[in-house]
């Protein structure tokens, strides 16, 4: 299951992670966000122990959302070693997300 990431745990779970991190920036009212959510959950299960997969609610975490310039959702950000290394904005396939994460393992 994807981890809920917020202002309180962002540094620990993302910036200090020794594993690659994939974060889904989403909102309850966003149709494409709801459509991509099952892919994010499946990847979270499949990559358990190899990567951190989390979700950031853009309405609950405006500081993180603004820091990374999130203007359109869904937006999937990929981190390695605490650095933003890749992103995917808009609807995409599960395979495309997994491929981006695989390159970071």
N, C-alpha and C positions, 0 to 999 in steps of 0.2 A: 504494500500500500504506500502511496506517495505521502511524504512527510509534509505537514503544514509548516511553511517557513514564514516567519514574521520578523519584525524589527528586533525582537528580543533574542531570537536564536540564529539570525542570518549570519553573523560573523562566525559563530561556532560551526554551524552546519555547512556553510558555503565557503567562506573565505579561509577557514582553517582546516578544511577537509583534506585528508590525504588520498581521497578517491575523486574521480571526476564527478561533477554535479550537473544535473539537468533540472532546470526550474521552469515550470509552466506558469506564466502570468495569465490570470483569468479573472472573470467576474461572473456572478450568478446569472445576470441578465443576458450574457453573451451566448448566442446560439452556437457559433462555431467552437466556442470554448467547451460547451457541453458535448459537442460532437467529437472533439479530440480527447476528452477526458478518459474514455476507456483505453485508448492507446497509452496514455501516460500511466494509468494504473497497471496495465499489462507489462509495460517496460519496468516499472518499479518492482514488480514481482520477479520478472525474469533476470534483472540485474542486481537483485538483493545480494549484498556482500561485496559487489564489484563496483557499484556506483551509488551515489545518493540521488534519488529522484524526489523532487518536491514541488509544491504548488504555493504560489503567492497570490492571494486575493488582492487585486489592485485597489479596491475600495478600502480595505482594511490596512493596507501598507503603502500609503502614498509616498513615504520617504524613499523606500527601496524602488518603487515604480519610477519616481522622478529621477533618482540617481542613475538609473540605467536607461533613461530616455524612452520608456515604454509609452508609445502613443497609440498603437493598435494592438488588439488582442484577438486571438491568442498569440502570445509571443513566448517562444521557448528559448531560454538562454542556457549556454553550456559553459561551465567553468572548469578549469584545471589549475591546480596550485594556487587557488584564490584569485585567478585572473579570468576575465571574460574572454573566451577564445572562439565562440561561434554563436550564431543565433538563427532562429527560424521564425518568421512572422507570418501569421495566417495559417489556414488549414493546410495540413500535409498528411502524408501516410505514416503509419507506424514504422514501416521499413525505413523511410527517410530519417526519422528520428533515431531509430536504433543504429543506423549507419553512422550518423554524426557522433553518437555516443561511443560506438565501437572504435572510432579513430582516436579517442581519448584514453582508451584502456591500455 
